[in-house]
């Protein structure tokens, strides 16, 4: 059973009615095992993909050609490659294959995603959209629809 709780000064409080209903099934005095994790923030996830889109849409054509970035998925792979979020291996033919790390909700907790997001912001400003002010980029991400 998974329930979402909010941390308060008095302990953990179920976040949603459905979580409260599940908690009510637990008997007072019973011992339960809890796994604490920091779930991902969906709004933060949307901001990240706004960053990917803004970077792709404003990527100078010479860089897009050089890095072979033809769509947003290519842009995301470039971010992961530049930041080391991948593993390489050799296939049965001896060819190098790249496996990119997942940034899905189940693969990365919020604190890990925040680190990745902040690294991507710095990467974009350093490598892809040089000359852009960090505050302006963050404002553009916040206003992206």
C-alpha positions in Angstrom: 0.0 0.0 0.0 1.4 3.4 -1.0 0.0 6.6 0.5 1.2 10.2 0.1 1.7 12.1 3.3 2.6 15.6 4.3 5.2 16.1 7.0 3.9 18.2 9.9 5.2 19.0 13.4 2.8 16.3 14.7 3.9 13.6 12.3 2.8 12.4 8.8 -0.7 13.3 7.7 -2.3 11.7 4.7 -2.3 14.1 1.7 -5.5 13.1 -0.1 -8.8 11.6 0.9 -7.8 8.3 -0.8 -4.6 8.2 1.2 -6.6 8.8 4.4 -9.0 6.0 3.5 -6.0 3.6 3.1 -4.5 4.8 6.4 -7.8 4.1 8.2 -7.3 0.4 7.3 -4.2 0.2 9.5 -5.0 -0.9 13.1 -3.9 1.3 15.9 -0.9 -0.2 17.6 0.1 -2.3 14.6 3.6 -2.2 13.3 4.0 -1.3 9.6 7.1 -0.9 7.4 7.4 2.4 5.6 9.5 3.4 2.7 10.0 7.1 2.6 10.7 8.7 -0.8 10.5 12.2 -2.2 8.0 12.0 -5.1 8.5 14.1 -8.2 6.9 17.4 -8.6 4.8 17.3 -11.9 5.1 21.1 -12.3 8.9 20.9 -12.1 8.8 18.1 -14.7 6.8 20.4 -17.0 9.3 23.2 -16.5 12.1 20.9 -17.6 10.4 20.0 -20.8 9.7 23.7 -21.4 13.5 24.2 -21.1 14.1 21.4 -23.7 11.6 23.0 -26.1 12.9 26.5 -25.6 16.5 25.3 -26.2 15.5 23.3 -29.3 13.4 26.2 -30.7 16.2 28.7 -30.2 19.2 26.5 -31.0 21.4 28.1 -33.7 21.2 26.1 -36.9 24.9 25.5 -37.0 24.8 23.8 -33.6 21.7 21.8 -34.5 23.5 20.5 -37.5 26.8 19.8 -35.7 25.1 18.0 -32.8 22.5 16.3 -35.1 19.6 17.8 -33.1 16.5 17.4 -35.2 13.8 17.4 -32.5 13.1 17.7 -28.8 14.1 14.0 -28.2 17.5 14.6 -29.7 17.9 17.7 -27.5 17.1 15.7 -24.4 19.6 13.0 -25.5 22.3 15.8 -25.9 21.6 17.0 -22.4 22.0 13.5 -21.0 25.1 12.9 -23.0 26.8 16.2 -22.1 26.0 15.6 -18.4 27.1 12.0 -18.3 23.6 10.5 -17.8 24.4 7.4 -20.0 26.2 4.1 -20.1 28.1 2.6 -23.0 28.4 -1.0 -23.9 29.4 -3.2 -26.9 26.8 -5.1 -28.7 27.3 -8.6 -30.1 28.8 -7.2 -33.3 31.3 -5.2 -31.2 29.7 -1.9 -31.9 29.4 0.8 -29.2 25.8 1.3 -27.9 24.7 4.2 -25.7 21.9 3.7 -23.1 20.6 6.9 -21.7 19.5 7.1 -18.1 15.7 7.5 -17.6 14.4 10.7 -16.0 11.0 9.1 -15.5 9.0 9.6 -12.3 9.8 6.1 -11.2 13.5 6.3 -12.1 14.5 9.5 -10.4 13.3 11.1 -7.2 12.7 14.9 -6.9 16.1 15.8 -5.4 17.9 13.9 -8.2 15.7 15.5 -10.8 16.3 19.0 -9.3 20.1 18.4 -9.6 19.7 17.3 -13.2 17.4 20.2 -14.1 19.8 22.8 -12.6 22.7 21.2 -14.5 20.7 21.4 -17.7 20.0 25.1 -17.1 23.8 25.7 -16.7 24.6 23.6 -19.7 22.1 25.4 -21.9 23.6 28.8 -21.0 27.2 27.5 -21.4 26.9 25.5 -24.6 23.6 26.0 -26.5 22.2 29.5 -26.0 25.3 31.5 -25.1 24.7 35.1 -24.2 21.3 34.5 -22.6 20.9 35.8 -19.0 20.0 33.0 -16.5 17.2 35.1 -15.0 15.7 35.7 -18.5 15.9 32.0 -19.3 14.1 31.0 -16.1 11.5 33.7 -16.7 10.9 32.3 -20.2 10.6 28.8 -18.7 8.1 30.0 -16.1 6.0 31.7 -18.8 6.1 28.9 -21.3 2.7 27.5 -22.4 
